[in-house]
Amino acid sequence: MHVKDEWIDYNGHMNVAYYVLLFDRAIDEAFLTVGLGPEYVEKRRASFFTVELHVHYLRELTAGAPVFATWQCLGADDKRIRSWLELFHAEEGYLAAACEQMHVHVDLAARRSAAFPPHIRQKLDETLAAHQALPFPERAGAAIGNKKR
């Protein structure tokens, strides 16, 4: 992916909204690996909704910068997936942003949370087992804070 000129704000760097856009595109790609893509949505009338996210903006990205994202599954249960994504400058190699997200599996007809079907849950369990070999992200679970006066 590349940072588009129209994503640059009056500060001369990529606007915060577009970091979220890139993370959204990355999670769509990642979830294809466990079977949660457009075909799944059409066939099962179910999908996933992002219900919470926390972005860490670490370094600026400017127009034209090539970027790539990584995904780490931090947790999964019958209805939820906890994700960690990192966005890197593809040429310079630096970490530009990180994002923790919680996703809920949803029955689109009922518009309510629903359990994953067994084949998806199995893929999630396999992915989680593989990802548990990775170091747990230091920033995961961080809360916004401010020292008390």
Chimera marker file (.cmm) of the C-alpha trace (Angstrom):
<marker_set name="trace">
<marker id="1" x="0.000" y="0.000" z="0.000" r="1" g="1" b="0" radius="0.5"/>
<marker id="2" x="1.046" y="3.610" z="-0.469" r="1" g="1" b="0" radius="0.5"/>
<marker id="3" x="0.094" y="6.826" z="1.328" r="1" g="1" b="0" radius="0.5"/>
<marker id="4" x="-2.019" y="8.884" z="-1.081" r="1" g="1" b="0" radius="0.5"/>
<marker id="5" x="-1.503" y="12.620" z="-1.564" r="1" g="1" b="0" radius="0.5"/>
<marker id="6" x="-5.095" y="13.362" z="-0.525" r="1" g="1" b="0" radius="0.5"/>
<marker id="7" x="-4.489" y="11.671" z="2.847" r="1" g="1" b="0" radius="0.5"/>
<marker id="8" x="-2.013" y="14.369" z="3.889" r="1" g="1" b="0" radius="0.5"/>
<marker id="9" x="-3.388" y="16.945" z="6.316" r="1" g="1" b="0" radius="0.5"/>
<marker id="10" x="-2.414" y="20.534" z="7.104" r="1" g="1" b="0" radius="0.5"/>
<marker id="11" x="0.408" y="19.258" z="9.344" r="1" g="1" b="0" radius="0.5"/>
<marker id="12" x="2.134" y="17.719" z="6.328" r="1" g="1" b="0" radius="0.5"/>
<marker id="13" x="1.648" y="14.091" z="7.346" r="1" g="1" b="0" radius="0.5"/>
<marker id="14" x="-0.970" y="11.377" z="6.951" r="1" g="1" b="0" radius="0.5"/>
<marker id="15" x="-4.177" y="12.233" z="8.785" r="1" g="1" b="0" radius="0.5"/>
<marker id="16" x="-5.229" y="9.946" z="11.647" r="1" g="1" b="0" radius="0.5"/>
<marker id="17" x="-8.310" y="8.722" z="9.764" r="1" g="1" b="0" radius="0.5"/>
<marker id="18" x="-6.172" y="7.110" z="7.086" r="1" g="1" b="0" radius="0.5"/>
<marker id="19" x="-4.146" y="5.082" z="9.559" r="1" g="1" b="0" radius="0.5"/>
<marker id="20" x="-7.464" y="3.548" z="10.588" r="1" g="1" b="0" radius="0.5"/>
<marker id="21" x="-8.335" y="3.009" z="6.912" r="1" g="1" b="0" radius="0.5"/>
<marker id="22" x="-5.070" y="1.139" z="6.352" r="1" g="1" b="0" radius="0.5"/>
<marker id="23" x="-5.619" y="-0.954" z="9.480" r="1" g="1" b="0" radius="0.5"/>
<marker id="24" x="-9.137" y="-1.738" z="8.242" r="1" g="1" b="0" radius="0.5"/>
<marker id="25" x="-7.803" y="-2.909" z="4.889" r="1" g="1" b="0" radius="0.5"/>
<marker id="26" x="-5.153" y="-4.971" z="6.661" r="1" g="1" b="0" radius="0.5"/>
<marker id="27" x="-7.653" y="-6.729" z="8.924" r="1" g="1" b="0" radius="0.5"/>
<marker id="28" x="-9.769" y="-7.621" z="5.892" r="1" g="1" b="0" radius="0.5"/>
<marker id="29" x="-6.694" y="-9.234" z="4.319" r="1" g="1" b="0" radius="0.5"/>
<marker id="30" x="-5.758" y="-11.007" z="7.550" r="1" g="1" b="0" radius="0.5"/>
<marker id="31" x="-9.220" y="-12.412" z="8.117" r="1" g="1" b="0" radius="0.5"/>
<marker id="32" x="-9.215" y="-13.933" z="4.633" r="1" g="1" b="0" radius="0.5"/>
<marker id="33" x="-6.636" y="-16.381" z="6.025" r="1" g="1" b="0" radius="0.5"/>
<marker id="34" x="-9.187" y="-17.763" z="8.493" r="1" g="1" b="0" radius="0.5"/>
<marker id="35" x="-12.061" y="-17.820" z="6.002" r="1" g="1" b="0" radius="0.5"/>
<marker id="36" x="-13.784" y="-14.553" z="6.931" r="1" g="1" b="0" radius="0.5"/>
<marker id="37" x="-13.926" y="-12.887" z="3.535" r="1" g="1" b="0" radius="0.5"/>
<marker id="38" x="-16.660" y="-11.641" z="1.186" r="1" g="1" b="0" radius="0.5"/>
<marker id="39" x="-17.630" y="-15.181" z="0.136" r="1" g="1" b="0" radius="0.5"/>
<marker id="40" x="-18.187" y="-16.125" z="3.777" r="1" g="1" b="0" radius="0.5"/>
<marker id="41" x="-20.393" y="-13.068" z="4.301" r="1" g="1" b="0" radius="0.5"/>
<marker id="42" x="-22.475" y="-13.842" z="1.222" r="1" g="1" b="0" radius="0.5"/>
<marker id="43" x="-22.807" y="-17.575" z="1.921" r="1" g="1" b="0" radius="0.5"/>
<marker id="44" x="-23.321" y="-17.495" z="5.702" r="1" g="1" b="0" radius="0.5"/>
<marker id="45" x="-25.001" y="-14.077" z="6.081" r="1" g="1" b="0" radius="0.5"/>
<marker id="46" x="-22.543" y="-13.447" z="8.893" r="1" g="1" b="0" radius="0.5"/>
<marker id="47" x="-19.536" y="-11.209" z="9.261" r="1" g="1" b="0" radius="0.5"/>
<marker id="48" x="-17.401" y="-9.497" z="11.870" r="1" g="1" b="0" radius="0.5"/>
<marker id="49" x="-17.733" y="-5.994" z="13.251" r="1" g="1" b="0" radius="0.5"/>
<marker id="50" x="-14.949" y="-4.036" z="14.887" r="1" g="1" b="0" radius="0.5"/>
<marker id="51" x="-16.372" y="-2.941" z="18.224" r="1" g="1" b="0" radius="0.5"/>
<marker id="52" x="-13.309" y="-1.329" z="19.775" r="1" g="1" b="0" radius="0.5"/>
<marker id="53" x="-9.938" y="-0.073" z="18.633" r="1" g="1" b="0" radius="0.5"/>
<marker id="54" x="-6.977" y="1.740" z="20.103" r="1" g="1" b="0" radius="0.5"/>
<marker id="55" x="-4.369" y="3.278" z="17.804" r="1" g="1" b="0" radius="0.5"/>
<marker id="56" x="-0.821" y="4.198" z="18.755" r="1" g="1" b="0" radius="0.5"/>
<marker id="57" x="0.610" y="6.817" z="16.376" r="1" g="1" b="0" radius="0.5"/>
<marker id="58" x="4.377" y="6.391" z="16.601" r="1" g="1" b="0" radius="0.5"/>
<marker id="59" x="6.008" y="8.028" z="13.565" r="1" g="1" b="0" radius="0.5"/>
<marker id="60" x="4.818" y="10.206" z="10.746" r="1" g="1" b="0" radius="0.5"/>
<marker id="61" x="4.037" y="8.951" z="7.277" r="1" g="1" b="0" radius="0.5"/>
<marker id="62" x="4.161" y="11.306" z="4.305" r="1" g="1" b="0" radius="0.5"/>
<marker id="63" x="2.742" y="11.303" z="0.780" r="1" g="1" b="0" radius="0.5"/>
<marker id="64" x="3.869" y="8.417" z="-1.383" r="1" g="1" b="0" radius="0.5"/>
<marker id="65" x="5.323" y="6.388" z="1.481" r="1" g="1" b="0" radius="0.5"/>
<marker id="66" x="5.090" y="2.648" z="0.842" r="1" g="1" b="0" radius="0.5"/>
<marker id="67" x="3.617" y="0.806" z="3.823" r="1" g="1" b="0" radius="0.5"/>
<marker id="68" x="2.732" y="-2.707" z="4.904" r="1" g="1" b="0" radius="0.5"/>
<marker id="69" x="0.853" y="-4.097" z="7.884" r="1" g="1" b="0" radius="0.5"/>
<marker id="70" x="1.197" y="-7.195" z="10.034" r="1" g="1" b="0" radius="0.5"/>
<marker id="71" x="-1.472" y="-8.985" z="12.073" r="1" g="1" b="0" radius="0.5"/>
<marker id="72" x="-1.190" y="-10.938" z="15.290" r="1" g="1" b="0" radius="0.5"/>
<marker id="73" x="-4.173" y="-12.720" z="16.823" r="1" g="1" b="0" radius="0.5"/>
<marker id="74" x="-4.008" y="-12.064" z="20.575" r="1" g="1" b="0" radius="0.5"/>
<marker id="75" x="-7.136" y="-13.975" z="21.511" r="1" g="1" b="0" radius="0.5"/>
<marker id="76" x="-10.236" y="-15.674" z="20.183" r="1" g="1" b="0" radius="0.5"/>
<marker id="77" x="-13.318" y="-17.227" z="21.699" r="1" g="1" b="0" radius="0.5"/>
<marker id="78" x="-16.710" y="-18.360" z="20.400" r="1" g="1" b="0" radius="0.5"/>
<marker id="79" x="-17.719" y="-14.879" z="19.199" r="1" g="1" b="0" radius="0.5"/>
<marker id="80" x="-14.702" y="-12.551" z="19.425" r="1" g="1" b="0" radius="0.5"/>
<marker id="81" x="-11.242" y="-11.973" z="18.007" r="1" g="1" b="0" radius="0.5"/>
<marker id="82" x="-8.657" y="-9.708" z="19.632" r="1" g="1" b="0" radius="0.5"/>
<marker id="83" x="-6.205" y="-8.386" z="17.043" r="1" g="1" b="0" radius="0.5"/>
<marker id="84" x="-2.906" y="-6.520" z="17.075" r="1" g="1" b="0" radius="0.5"/>
<marker id="85" x="-1.790" y="-4.789" z="13.883" r="1" g="1" b="0" radius="0.5"/>
<marker id="86" x="1.388" y="-2.899" z="13.103" r="1" g="1" b="0" radius="0.5"/>
<marker id="87" x="1.934" y="-0.504" z="10.198" r="1" g="1" b="0" radius="0.5"/>
<marker id="88" x="5.472" y="-0.152" z="8.866" r="1" g="1" b="0" radius="0.5"/>
<marker id="89" x="7.209" y="2.095" z="6.370" r="1" g="1" b="0" radius="0.5"/>
<marker id="90" x="8.073" y="-0.498" z="3.724" r="1" g="1" b="0" radius="0.5"/>
<marker id="91" x="11.387" y="1.024" z="2.615" r="1" g="1" b="0" radius="0.5"/>
<marker id="92" x="12.762" y="2.533" z="5.813" r="1" g="1" b="0" radius="0.5"/>
<marker id="93" x="11.460" y="-0.278" z="8.014" r="1" g="1" b="0" radius="0.5"/>
<marker id="94" x="10.203" y="1.806" z="10.921" r="1" g="1" b="0" radius="0.5"/>
<marker id="95" x="7.033" y="1.120" z="12.866" r="1" g="1" b="0" radius="0.5"/>
<marker id="96" x="4.672" y="4.015" z="12.124" r="1" g="1" b="0" radius="0.5"/>
<marker id="97" x="1.602" y="2.908" z="14.090" r="1" g="1" b="0" radius="0.5"/>
<marker id="98" x="0.096" y="0.012" z="16.005" r="1" g="1" b="0" radius="0.5"/>
<marker id="99" x="-3.536" y="-0.817" z="16.596" r="1" g="1" b="0" radius="0.5"/>
<marker id="100" x="-5.367" y="-3.152" z="18.942" r="1" g="1" b="0" radius="0.5"/>
<marker id="101" x="-8.875" y="-4.166" z="17.923" r="1" g="1" b="0" radius="0.5"/>
<marker id="102" x="-11.752" y="-6.252" z="19.212" r="1" g="1" b="0" radius="0.5"/>
<marker id="103" x="-14.010" y="-7.860" z="16.612" r="1" g="1" b="0" radius="0.5"/>
<marker id="104" x="-17.346" y="-9.562" z="17.161" r="1" g="1" b="0" radius="0.5"/>
<marker id="105" x="-18.832" y="-12.205" z="14.875" r="1" g="1" b="0" radius="0.5"/>
<marker id="106" x="-22.321" y="-11.100" z="13.830" r="1" g="1" b="0" radius="0.5"/>
<marker id="107" x="-25.360" y="-12.824" z="12.338" r="1" g="1" b="0" radius="0.5"/>
<marker id="108" x="-26.311" y="-10.232" z="9.716" r="1" g="1" b="0" radius="0.5"/>
<marker id="109" x="-29.994" y="-11.234" z="9.579" r="1" g="1" b="0" radius="0.5"/>
<marker id="110" x="-30.461" y="-10.859" z="13.336" r="1" g="1" b="0" radius="0.5"/>
<marker id="111" x="-27.860" y="-8.064" z="13.670" r="1" g="1" b="0" radius="0.5"/>
<marker id="112" x="-26.631" y="-9.757" z="16.845" r="1" g="1" b="0" radius="0.5"/>
<marker id="113" x="-23.459" y="-11.467" z="17.915" r="1" g="1" b="0" radius="0.5"/>
<marker id="114" x="-23.269" y="-15.146" z="17.064" r="1" g="1" b="0" radius="0.5"/>
<marker id="115" x="-20.864" y="-18.014" z="17.562" r="1" g="1" b="0" radius="0.5"/>
<marker id="116" x="-18.360" y="-18.778" z="14.832" r="1" g="1" b="0" radius="0.5"/>
<marker id="117" x="-19.119" y="-21.956" z="12.887" r="1" g="1" b="0" radius="0.5"/>
<marker id="118" x="-16.816" y="-24.861" z="13.828" r="1" g="1" b="0" radius="0.5"/>
<marker id="119" x="-14.582" y="-24.611" z="10.746" r="1" g="1" b="0" radius="0.5"/>
<marker id="120" x="-13.877" y="-20.911" z="11.385" r="1" g="1" b="0" radius="0.5"/>
<marker id="121" x="-13.330" y="-21.491" z="15.101" r="1" g="1" b="0" radius="0.5"/>
<marker id="122" x="-10.829" y="-24.245" z="14.257" r="1" g="1" b="0" radius="0.5"/>
<marker id="123" x="-8.897" y="-21.900" z="11.922" r="1" g="1" b="0" radius="0.5"/>
<marker id="124" x="-8.911" y="-19.213" z="14.621" r="1" g="1" b="0" radius="0.5"/>
<marker id="125" x="-7.638" y="-21.666" z="17.227" r="1" g="1" b="0" radius="0.5"/>
<marker id="126" x="-4.849" y="-22.784" z="14.869" r="1" g="1" b="0" radius="0.5"/>
<marker id="127" x="-3.923" y="-19.171" z="14.108" r="1" g="1" b="0" radius="0.5"/>
<marker id="128" x="-3.959" y="-18.220" z="17.777" r="1" g="1" b="0" radius="0.5"/>
<marker id="129" x="-1.741" y="-21.190" z="18.656" r="1" g="1" b="0" radius="0.5"/>
<marker id="130" x="0.779" y="-20.164" z="15.994" r="1" g="1" b="0" radius="0.5"/>
<marker id="131" x="0.678" y="-16.496" z="17.009" r="1" g="1" b="0" radius="0.5"/>
<marker id="132" x="1.217" y="-17.310" z="20.685" r="1" g="1" b="0" radius="0.5"/>
<marker id="133" x="4.801" y="-18.174" z="19.738" r="1" g="1" b="0" radius="0.5"/>
<marker id="134" x="5.295" y="-14.472" z="18.944" r="1" g="1" b="0" radius="0.5"/>
<marker id="135" x="6.180" y="-11.991" z="21.683" r="1" g="1" b="0" radius="0.5"/>
<marker id="136" x="3.118" y="-10.374" z="23.231" r="1" g="1" b="0" radius="0.5"/>
<marker id="137" x="3.052" y="-6.711" z="22.117" r="1" g="1" b="0" radius="0.5"/>
<marker id="138" x="4.241" y="-4.392" z="24.867" r="1" g="1" b="0" radius="0.5"/>
<marker id="139" x="1.604" y="-1.763" z="24.055" r="1" g="1" b="0" radius="0.5"/>
<marker id="140" x="-1.321" y="-4.218" z="23.904" r="1" g="1" b="0" radius="0.5"/>
<marker id="141" x="-3.958" y="-3.486" z="26.517" r="1" g="1" b="0" radius="0.5"/>
<marker id="142" x="-2.627" y="0.013" z="27.137" r="1" g="1" b="0" radius="0.5"/>
<marker id="143" x="-5.066" y="2.595" z="28.386" r="1" g="1" b="0" radius="0.5"/>
<marker id="144" x="-5.025" y="6.293" z="27.746" r="1" g="1" b="0" radius="0.5"/>
<marker id="145" x="-3.740" y="7.976" z="30.833" r="1" g="1" b="0" radius="0.5"/>
<marker id="146" x="-2.890" y="11.309" z="32.317" r="1" g="1" b="0" radius="0.5"/>
<marker id="147" x="-1.060" y="11.936" z="35.534" r="1" g="1" b="0" radius="0.5"/>
<marker id="148" x="-3.265" y="13.155" z="38.330" r="1" g="1" b="0" radius="0.5"/>
<marker id="149" x="-2.584" y="16.693" z="39.488" r="1" g="1" b="0" radius="0.5"/>
<link id1="1" id2="2" r="1" g="1" b="0" radius="0.2"/>
<link id1="2" id2="3" r="1" g="1" b="0" radius="0.2"/>
<link id1="3" id2="4" r="1" g="1" b="0" radius="0.2"/>
<link id1="4" id2="5" r="1" g="1" b="0" radius="0.2"/>
<link id1="5" id2="6" r="1" g="1" b="0" radius="0.2"/>
<link id1="6" id2="7" r="1" g="1" b="0" radius="0.2"/>
<link id1="7" id2="8" r="1" g="1" b="0" radius="0.2"/>
<link id1="8" id2="9" r="1" g="1" b="0" radius="0.2"/>
<link id1="9" id2="10" r="1" g="1" b="0" radius="0.2"/>
<link id1="10" id2="11" r="1" g="1" b="0" radius="0.2"/>
<link id1="11" id2="12" r="1" g="1" b="0" radius="0.2"/>
<link id1="12" id2="13" r="1" g="1" b="0" radius="0.2"/>
<link id1="13" id2="14" r="1" g="1" b="0" radius="0.2"/>
<link id1="14" id2="15" r="1" g="1" b="0" radius="0.2"/>
<link id1="15" id2="16" r="1" g="1" b="0" radius="0.2"/>
<link id1="16" id2="17" r="1" g="1" b="0" radius="0.2"/>
<link id1="17" id2="18" r="1" g="1" b="0" radius="0.2"/>
<link id1="18" id2="19" r="1" g="1" b="0" radius="0.2"/>
<link id1="19" id2="20" r="1" g="1" b="0" radius="0.2"/>
<link id1="20" id2="21" r="1" g="1" b="0" radius="0.2"/>
<link id1="21" id2="22" r="1" g="1" b="0" radius="0.2"/>
<link id1="22" id2="23" r="1" g="1" b="0" radius="0.2"/>
<link id1="23" id2="24" r="1" g="1" b="0" radius="0.2"/>
<link id1="24" id2="25" r="1" g="1" b="0" radius="0.2"/>
<link id1="25" id2="26" r="1" g="1" b="0" radius="0.2"/>
<link id1="26" id2="27" r="1" g="1" b="0" radius="0.2"/>
<link id1="27" id2="28" r="1" g="1" b="0" radius="0.2"/>
<link id1="28" id2="29" r="1" g="1" b="0" radius="0.2"/>
<link id1="29" id2="30" r="1" g="1" b="0" radius="0.2"/>
<link id1="30" id2="31" r="1" g="1" b="0" radius="0.2"/>
<link id1="31" id2="32" r="1" g="1" b="0" radius="0.2"/>
<link id1="32" id2="33" r="1" g="1" b="0" radius="0.2"/>
<link id1="33" id2="34" r="1" g="1" b="0" radius="0.2"/>
<link id1="34" id2="35" r="1" g="1" b="0" radius="0.2"/>
<link id1="35" id2="36" r="1" g="1" b="0" radius="0.2"/>
<link id1="36" id2="37" r="1" g="1" b="0" radius="0.2"/>
<link id1="37" id2="38" r="1" g="1" b="0" radius="0.2"/>
<link id1="38" id2="39" r="1" g="1" b="0" radius="0.2"/>
<link id1="39" id2="40" r="1" g="1" b="0" radius="0.2"/>
<link id1="40" id2="41" r="1" g="1" b="0" radius="0.2"/>
<link id1="41" id2="42" r="1" g="1" b="0" radius="0.2"/>
<link id1="42" id2="43" r="1" g="1" b="0" radius="0.2"/>
<link id1="43" id2="44" r="1" g="1" b="0" radius="0.2"/>
<link id1="44" id2="45" r="1" g="1" b="0" radius="0.2"/>
<link id1="45" id2="46" r="1" g="1" b="0" radius="0.2"/>
<link id1="46" id2="47" r="1" g="1" b="0" radius="0.2"/>
<link id1="47" id2="48" r="1" g="1" b="0" radius="0.2"/>
<link id1="48" id2="49" r="1" g="1" b="0" radius="0.2"/>
<link id1="49" id2="50" r="1" g="1" b="0" radius="0.2"/>
<link id1="50" id2="51" r="1" g="1" b="0" radius="0.2"/>
<link id1="51" id2="52" r="1" g="1" b="0" radius="0.2"/>
<link id1="52" id2="53" r="1" g="1" b="0" radius="0.2"/>
<link id1="53" id2="54" r="1" g="1" b="0" radius="0.2"/>
<link id1="54" id2="55" r="1" g="1" b="0" radius="0.2"/>
<link id1="55" id2="56" r="1" g="1" b="0" radius="0.2"/>
<link id1="56" id2="57" r="1" g="1" b="0" radius="0.2"/>
<link id1="57" id2="58" r="1" g="1" b="0" radius="0.2"/>
<link id1="58" id2="59" r="1" g="1" b="0" radius="0.2"/>
<link id1="59" id2="60" r="1" g="1" b="0" radius="0.2"/>
<link id1="60" id2="61" r="1" g="1" b="0" radius="0.2"/>
<link id1="61" id2="62" r="1" g="1" b="0" radius="0.2"/>
<link id1="62" id2="63" r="1" g="1" b="0" radius="0.2"/>
<link id1="63" id2="64" r="1" g="1" b="0" radius="0.2"/>
<link id1="64" id2="65" r="1" g="1" b="0" radius="0.2"/>
<link id1="65" id2="66" r="1" g="1" b="0" radius="0.2"/>
<link id1="66" id2="67" r="1" g="1" b="0" radius="0.2"/>
<link id1="67" id2="68" r="1" g="1" b="0" radius="0.2"/>
<link id1="68" id2="69" r="1" g="1" b="0" radius="0.2"/>
<link id1="69" id2="70" r="1" g="1" b="0" radius="0.2"/>
<link id1="70" id2="71" r="1" g="1" b="0" radius="0.2"/>
<link id1="71" id2="72" r="1" g="1" b="0" radius="0.2"/>
<link id1="72" id2="73" r="1" g="1" b="0" radius="0.2"/>
<link id1="73" id2="74" r="1" g="1" b="0" radius="0.2"/>
<link id1="74" id2="75" r="1" g="1" b="0" radius="0.2"/>
<link id1="75" id2="76" r="1" g="1" b="0" radius="0.2"/>
<link id1="76" id2="77" r="1" g="1" b="0" radius="0.2"/>
<link id1="77" id2="78" r="1" g="1" b="0" radius="0.2"/>
<link id1="78" id2="79" r="1" g="1" b="0" radius="0.2"/>
<link id1="79" id2="80" r="1" g="1" b="0" radius="0.2"/>
<link id1="80" id2="81" r="1" g="1" b="0" radius="0.2"/>
<link id1="81" id2="82" r="1" g="1" b="0" radius="0.2"/>
<link id1="82" id2="83" r="1" g="1" b="0" radius="0.2"/>
<link id1="83" id2="84" r="1" g="1" b="0" radius="0.2"/>
<link id1="84" id2="85" r="1" g="1" b="0" radius="0.2"/>
<link id1="85" id2="86" r="1" g="1" b="0" radius="0.2"/>
<link id1="86" id2="87" r="1" g="1" b="0" radius="0.2"/>
<link id1="87" id2="88" r="1" g="1" b="0" radius="0.2"/>
<link id1="88" id2="89" r="1" g="1" b="0" radius="0.2"/>
<link id1="89" id2="90" r="1" g="1" b="0" radius="0.2"/>
<link id1="90" id2="91" r="1" g="1" b="0" radius="0.2"/>
<link id1="91" id2="92" r="1" g="1" b="0" radius="0.2"/>
<link id1="92" id2="93" r="1" g="1" b="0" radius="0.2"/>
<link id1="93" id2="94" r="1" g="1" b="0" radius="0.2"/>
<link id1="94" id2="95" r="1" g="1" b="0" radius="0.2"/>
<link id1="95" id2="96" r="1" g="1" b="0" radius="0.2"/>
<link id1="96" id2="97" r="1" g="1" b="0" radius="0.2"/>
<link id1="97" id2="98" r="1" g="1" b="0" radius="0.2"/>
<link id1="98" id2="99" r="1" g="1" b="0" radius="0.2"/>
<link id1="99" id2="100" r="1" g="1" b="0" radius="0.2"/>
<link id1="100" id2="101" r="1" g="1" b="0" radius="0.2"/>
<link id1="101" id2="102" r="1" g="1" b="0" radius="0.2"/>
<link id1="102" id2="103" r="1" g="1" b="0" radius="0.2"/>
<link id1="103" id2="104" r="1" g="1" b="0" radius="0.2"/>
<link id1="104" id2="105" r="1" g="1" b="0" radius="0.2"/>
<link id1="105" id2="106" r="1" g="1" b="0" radius="0.2"/>
<link id1="106" id2="107" r="1" g="1" b="0" radius="0.2"/>
<link id1="107" id2="108" r="1" g="1" b="0" radius="0.2"/>
<link id1="108" id2="109" r="1" g="1" b="0" radius="0.2"/>
<link id1="109" id2="110" r="1" g="1" b="0" radius="0.2"/>
<link id1="110" id2="111" r="1" g="1" b="0" radius="0.2"/>
<link id1="111" id2="112" r="1" g="1" b="0" radius="0.2"/>
<link id1="112" id2="113" r="1" g="1" b="0" radius="0.2"/>
<link id1="113" id2="114" r="1" g="1" b="0" radius="0.2"/>
<link id1="114" id2="115" r="1" g="1" b="0" radius="0.2"/>
<link id1="115" id2="116" r="1" g="1" b="0" radius="0.2"/>
<link id1="116" id2="117" r="1" g="1" b="0" radius="0.2"/>
<link id1="117" id2="118" r="1" g="1" b="0" radius="0.2"/>
<link id1="118" id2="119" r="1" g="1" b="0" radius="0.2"/>
<link id1="119" id2="120" r="1" g="1" b="0" radius="0.2"/>
<link id1="120" id2="121" r="1" g="1" b="0" radius="0.2"/>
<link id1="121" id2="122" r="1" g="1" b="0" radius="0.2"/>
<link id1="122" id2="123" r="1" g="1" b="0" radius="0.2"/>
<link id1="123" id2="124" r="1" g="1" b="0" radius="0.2"/>
<link id1="124" id2="125" r="1" g="1" b="0" radius="0.2"/>
<link id1="125" id2="126" r="1" g="1" b="0" radius="0.2"/>
<link id1="126" id2="127" r="1" g="1" b="0" radius="0.2"/>
<link id1="127" id2="128" r="1" g="1" b="0" radius="0.2"/>
<link id1="128" id2="129" r="1" g="1" b="0" radius="0.2"/>
<link id1="129" id2="130" r="1" g="1" b="0" radius="0.2"/>
<link id1="130" id2="131" r="1" g="1" b="0" radius="0.2"/>
<link id1="131" id2="132" r="1" g="1" b="0" radius="0.2"/>
<link id1="132" id2="133" r="1" g="1" b="0" radius="0.2"/>
<link id1="133" id2="134" r="1" g="1" b="0" radius="0.2"/>
<link id1="134" id2="135" r="1" g="1" b="0" radius="0.2"/>
<link id1="135" id2="136" r="1" g="1" b="0" radius="0.2"/>
<link id1="136" id2="137" r="1" g="1" b="0" radius="0.2"/>
<link id1="137" id2="138" r="1" g="1" b="0" radius="0.2"/>
<link id1="138" id2="139" r="1" g="1" b="0" radius="0.2"/>
<link id1="139" id2="140" r="1" g="1" b="0" radius="0.2"/>
<link id1="140" id2="141" r="1" g="1" b="0" radius="0.2"/>
<link id1="141" id2="142" r="1" g="1" b="0" radius="0.2"/>
<link id1="142" id2="143" r="1" g="1" b="0" radius="0.2"/>
<link id1="143" id2="144" r="1" g="1" b="0" radius="0.2"/>
<link id1="144" id2="145" r="1" g="1" b="0" radius="0.2"/>
<link id1="145" id2="146" r="1" g="1" b="0" radius="0.2"/>
<link id1="146" id2="147" r="1" g="1" b="0" radius="0.2"/>
<link id1="147" id2="148" r="1" g="1" b="0" radius="0.2"/>
<link id1="148" id2="149" r="1" g="1" b="0" radius="0.2"/>
</marker_set>
